[in-house]
Amino acid sequence: MRTREDIIDHCQKNNDFFGYTVEVLVIYLSFEQAKPYLIDSATPKEWKQTPLTRDVVLAEMKEYMAFAWDKVEDHRGLSADRSVTKMQAWLWLLGDEETLAYAKDEEHYAQYGAPILKKICEVYGFPIPEGSHIENMSQGKPCVPECDMGCGRGIFG
């Protein structure tokens, strides 16, 4: 498990164009540590630091995973990419280098990151939605043959 100092260093060095990684990690910092990433009007009074424990991180991941699967099922390229990026941040935070390497490998991003989400669910015991379309997408295949919603059109659908 990474430390708060690791988080600060990672946020400073990470090329996080859309801010998804910082969005995941900053909640574990104190107000003073998080301040560079917050809007100017943020105050210590309204800041709620999330405990930095493995159980809390896993709970955050599990809760977000349902949203991530919805984006895969709906063929939402940008939202699915955001979900995978956030999962990568949590994997980094947990220090799970093996699953993180799998999640960062673009070959596994097929079908809106379904293979990556499936791997994370298997590693951490999170539920995987049922249905042949999810199973197909998790194998990098179109949800259904000749999908007209974007399956198989490249890295972003």
Number of C-alpha atoms within 10 A of each C-alpha: 14 13 14 17 11 12 20 17 11 18 19 13 9 12 10 14 8 10 15 18 22 21 15 19 23 22 17 20 21 16 20 10 16 18 16 11 14 14 8 8 5 11 12 11 7 8 16 12 14 14 13 18 15 13 10 13 21 16 13 14 22 19 12 14 23 14 14 26 21 14 21 23 18 14 19 19 18 13 18 27 20 18 23 23 21 23 26 25 22 20 22 21 24 18 13 13 13 10 16 20 13 17 23 14 10 12 13 20 23 23 31 34 28 27 24 28 25 23 18 23 16 12 10 12 11 19 12 18 14 8 9 11 16 23 18 17 23 25 17 21 18 22 25 14 10 10 11 11 14 18 22 19 13 11 16 19 16
